[in-house]
């Protein structure tokens, strides 16, 4: 009987590290590990990268296969700015994707270079979430720290380098920095923010091996390590996406995306023209406020997250952390249309509607950027932590008018990383591995009539609130 081959994929997210051990041949999940992270409270959103490394070891041990993994790969939260000194230690806590303090730097870049030019060169119009404005913020506000930086990494790069000793990255995660384009690092954009390209990792081609596991780490010495990628790119791999298949991910942030064979470049900034982890593209729209914001509103109302009620005139824009889509980094939450007969359950449903509306409003643009028909009848793949919540499912069905498929596979980001690891051993493309594992299996929920009244009410409230919510974030 042939020896069982097992790979481990990691998802180092905002809140925790997850690890899954997967049978290379069948896709069966044999073990799962998890360890939490902490994010600093206050004006910024920061985390110590050293806790990510500690969490990776704990999560690996939790799978039960850390000492036997045939190959591994690490996916991580996009955009975060990790700054290291000459010894490889963090200079300061990492600035995370949802830290909006760099909104003035993002706006200055758009004003100086132009949205169309930025989209042409990088595929995206960077917002405060992107890495380039974060570096500009660091240089402006903490110049002494910036002067000590010997290496700049993204979160997954940092962990891969700790594991292998190799300063490398992949095109998918690099495309979310604001300083990378199809021809590689854009030296002109780097010069504008005074970032030496020698501080950046090498961008490896799709399917390449980053290195092997070094001794003294939590995993088996000598195991091959894939390049890894950003979390959204890994989830696309984990689903084995074919071009044009729409995805809506419900997590701390919300995203809608599709794989594309054509390179997107949206000067409006709604669609980020990311690369995928293979040779294609991943047009994507992202909101900062999704499940966590809705859960917070449920807690304020004293309701369970499923305790929603239909009806009412209230509209909730749950922009508790500012917002990325629409680009309102200085915004706060807003409740409109409150009446004497509004119930807590109706208010909670309005929060679900407000969070889902921002994503679904961007979905058509994402599909157009991918060269797909927004009116197509392809089921919407619903993934992420909120995907199994009945209130989320009903909200997406009602506001999208589409059929919704909920894959049974869990931890799709880690699963995509596992597919990358498996591809090192089999020679297949990573998305083909996931399709062989049949990761999209799951129930398809029939479409219902689209709730045009609710969509119109939210849209009208957004227009009325534009001047109130449009103030830029303070330059803190």
N, C-alpha and C positions, 0 to 999 in steps of 0.2 A: 504494500500500500504506500503511495507516495506521501512524503512528508507534507503536512499542512503548512502553507505559507500565509503569513499574517502580516498586514501592513497597518501602521498607525497614522491617522490624520489628526491634526490639531486645529482648533479654532480659538485663537487668542482674541477675545472680544472686549468690549468696554468693561463689562461687569465680571467676566470670569474666563477661565481657560477650560475648554472641553477637549477630551481626547477619546477617539474611538478606535478599537482594534477590529479590523475587518478581514475576513477570509478572502484572499485574493481571487480565488476561483468562483465562489458563489455570491460574494457580497454580503454574507451573513455577518452581523455585528456580534462579536464575541465578548466584548468588554467595553465598558464606558467609565471614564474618570472625569472628575470635575473639581476645580478649585477656584475660590472667589478672588476678585480683585477689589480694590477700593479706589474711588475717584474722589479727589479733593473737593470739599464744599466751597462755596464762595463764588466770586465773580468768574473765575476760570474753571476749566475742566482739565485736570492734570492727574497723571498717575506715575508712580515710580516704576520704571522698566524692570528693576530688580525683582519686584513682586511678580511680574509676568514670568520671569525665569523660574522663580520658586514655584509658581502655580503650574508651570509646564511639567516640572518634575513630579509634583503631587498628582496631577491629572494622568500622566503617563503610568505611574505606579498603580493608579486606580483601575486601569484597564486589565491588569494582570499579565500583560504581554510585553512590558517595557524591555525585558532582558532577552526577548526572543523575536522582536520585530524584524522582518526581512528588509523593510524599507520604511521611511517616514517622510512626512512633509508637514509644513506649518503654514496655515493661513491666518491672517490677522486683520484687525480693524484698519480701514484705510485712513490715509491722510495724516496720521499722527506724526509729530515732529520729535524724533529721538536724537538727542545730541550727546556725543561721547567724547571723552578726553583722550589723550594719547595712550592711556592704559586701558582703554575700552570701557571705562566706567561712565555712567551718566553724569553729565555736567549739571543737570537740573532735571526735575520731573518732566516727563513727556507732555507736550501740548496735544490734547486729543482733538479728534475731528469736530466735536461739538463745543469746542471752546471758541466763542465768537468775538473775542477781544481783538482779533486781527481784521475785523470788518473794515476799519478805515484804510488799512494797507491794501486790502482787496479792491476797495473802491478807487484808491489812488492808482493802482495798476490799470484798472479798466479805463480810467480817465486819461492816463498818460499814453497808453498803447492803443486802446480801442478794443471794444468787444469783438468786432469782426476779425481783427488781426490776431487776437489771443485765440479765438476759436480756430482760425486757420492754422496756427502754429502748434497748438496743444490739443485741439479738439474740444476744448471746454473754455468757458469764461469763469475763471476761478472766483469762488466766494470765500468767506471766512473759514469754511471747512477745509480748504485745500492747504497743502503744506507750504507753498511758496509765500503766501501772506503771513503765515506763522513765523517763518524765518525772518521776514522783514520786521514783524512785530518784535521778535527777540532782539534783533540788532538795534532797534529804536529804543527799547525799554530796558534791556539788560545787556548793554554792550560788553561789559566785562565777561559775562558768561559766554557770549558769542565768540569773543576772542580766544577762549579756551577750547573751543570745539575743534577736534581733530577728525571727526567723522559724523556725517549726518545720515540717519537711517529711518526707515519706516518701521512700524512695530514688528511686522513679520520678518523684515531683514535683520533686525536686532537679534531675534531669537534664533534664526537660522545661522547667523554668524557665531553666536554663543555655542551652538551645537557643533558647527563644522570648522570654525575659524576662517571661513570665507566671506568676504564682504561683497555679497552679490544680491541681486534682486531679479524680478521678472517684469516684463512689459506691462502686465495688467496693473499691478500696484503702482509702478512708476508713472503710469498715465494719470494718476490722481494727484500728482504733486503740483502741477501747474508749471513745471519746468522740463517736461519730456514731451517729445513728439515722435512721429513715425521715423524720423532720421536720427533719433537718440536725444541726448540732453541738449537743450537749446541754450547755447553759451551766451547769446545775447540777453535772454531773460535772466540767466544766472548772474550775469554781470550787473544787471539793474538792481538786484537785491544783495550784491556783494557776497555771493556764495561761490567759493572755489570749486569747480567740478571735480577736483582731485579728492574732495571730501565725500563724494558720492559713491555708492556701490556700482559694480559692473552689472549691466543689464544682460542677463543670459537669454538665449533663444528658447522658445517653447520646447518643453520636453527635456531640457538639459538637467544634468545632475549638479547640484550645488557643491557637493562634497560628500564626505562620510562622517559618521558620528565620532567625535574625539573621545579619548579616554577621560574618565572622571566625570562624565555627564550622566543624566538619568536614563539614557537609552543604551542599547547594545553597541559596543564599540565596533566600528567598521561598517555599520549598516549604511547603505546609500541614502542620501537625503536629496529630495527634489528641491527645486527653486522655491516652492511655495508661491503664494500670491495674496491679493487682497480678498477680503471676506466675500464681497459680491461676486468677484470672478470665480472664487472657489465654489460658491453655491451654484453658479451656472454650470460648472463642471460636475458638481454633485448630482445635478438634475440631468446631465447629458443633453443639454438644450440643443435643439436644432434651430436654425435661423428663423426668426419671426415668432417663435413661441413666447407669449407674454407671461411675465412673472410679477407677482406682487408679494413683497416680503414684509411681514409685520414683526418688527423687533423694537428695541429701544428707539431706533430710527425706522422709518418706512422707506422702501425703495420699490420702484417699478423699472423693469429692464427687459431687454431681449437681445439675443445674439444676432449680429449682423455681419454680412460679408462686405458691406460698404462702410467707409469711415465717416462717422457723423461729425458735424461741426456747426453747432447751433449758436449763433451770435446773441440770441435772446437770453442765453444762460439757463433756460429751463432744463435742457438735456445736456448732461455731461457726456462728452465723446470719449469714453474710456476704451482702452484696448481690453480684449479678454486675455485669458491665460494661454490661449493657443495662438493662432495666426490671424484671428478676426477681431471684431470690435464688440463693445458692450454698451450701447447707448443706454443711459440710466438717468432717472430723476430720483432725488432723495429728499425726504423731510426729516427734520430733527425731532419732531414731536409725533410719537406714534403710541405704542402700547403703554410706555411708562407715563406719558402725559395723561392718557385716558384713565389709567389706574389711579393716578394722583387725584384726578377729579372725582373718581368714584369714592376714594377715601375721604375727600373733603365733604362729600354728600352723605357719608355714612352708609354707602350702598356696596353690595358685592358687585363684582365686575359684570355679572350676567343679569343684574337686576335692572333691566331697561324697560321702558314703556313707550309705546307708539304715541304719535300725536303731538300736539302742542306747536307753538310758534317760536320757540327758543332756537337760537343759533349759537353754537360755541365754536370759537376759533382757538384751539388749545395750544397756542404758541408760548408755552411756559419757558422755553429756553431760547427765545428768539425763533427765527425760522429761516430755512434754507430754500425751500420751494413752497410759496413764493419767497424771494430773497428779501427778508425783513429781519435782519440780525438784531435790530433793536426792539422788536415787537414783544408784546406780552399777551397773555391770554385775554380773551374778550368774550363776554356774554351779551347777546342782543335779543330783544323780543321777549324778555321775561314778563310774565303776567301773573295775576293773583292765582289763577288756576293751573299754573305750570307745576308739574310734579317733579320730585327728585329723579324719578326714573326717566322722564322725558328729557330732563337736562343731561342725564348721563348718555342717553341715546344721541342727543345732539353733539356731545363730545366725540362719540364714535363717528358720527356723520362728518364732523369737521375735520377729523384726522384722515378719514378715508377720502374725502372730497379732494384734498390737495394731491393725493397720489393718483386718483383716477383722472383728475383734470390733466395730469401730465402724461397719462398712458398713451393717448392718441399721438402726442408729439414724439414719444419714444418709438412707437411703432412706425411712424412716418420716417424717422431718422434711420430705422433699421431696414427701410425699403419694404415694409409689410403694410397690409391694408388694415387701418384701424377699425373698419367695419367687419372684419373677418369673424368667423364663428369659432376660432380656435379657443378652447377652454382657457381661462385664466388660472395659472398655477399659483395657488395660495400657500405660502410657506412662512416660516419664522415662528417665534414663540406664540403669537396670537392666532395662528392659522386654525388651531383646533377649538378656539373659543366660538361658541354658537352665536354670540352677539356680533363678533367680528365677521363670521361667515354670512350672517343674515344682512349685515350692513353692506358688505361688498357685493353680494348678490343684488340687493335692492338698488344700489347706486350705480352699478356697472351695467346691468342688463345682460351680463354674460353668464355662460355656464362657468362654474368654478370647480377645479379639481384640487383636492387636498392630498398630496402624496403622503403615504404612510411612513416613509423614511423620515427619521428625525436627524437633527444635527447635520444639515446638508452642507454647511461650510466645512466641517470636519470631514464629512464624507467626500467632498470634492478634493480636499487635501489627500485623503486616503487613496482616491483614484489617481492623483498625481504620483503618489508613491508607487502604486501598483504598476503604472505605466512605465516606470523605470525598469521594472523586472520583465514585463511582457512585450515591450516595444509598441504597444497600442497607443493611440492618442487617449488622453485622460477622459475625454467625454465619451469615447467609445467604451471604455471600461465601465463607466457609470450606466450606459445604456445596456450593457451586458448584465449589469447588476439589477436592472429594472427598477431604478430608484424612484420613478414617477408613479409607480402603482399606487392607486388610491381611489376613493369614491369621487364621482363626478356629480356635482349638485346642479340640478336643472336650472336654467335661467328663469328669472321672474321679470315682470314688466318694470322697466327703469322708472325710478321715482323722480320724474322731471320737476315736480313741485319742490321737493326738498333741495334738489340741485340748484334750481333758480333762486330759492330763498338764501342759500349759502352764498351763491355768486353775487347776489344783490348786496348782502351784508359785507362781503369782501370789498366791493366797490365803494360802499359808503365809508368803510373803515380805513380805506387806503391812506388818507392823509394822517389819520391818527397813528396807524401802525408803521408808517413809512419812515419815521425818524431814524437816522443812523445810530448804531451803537456808539456809546461814548468811547473815546480813545483813552482806555484806562492804562 
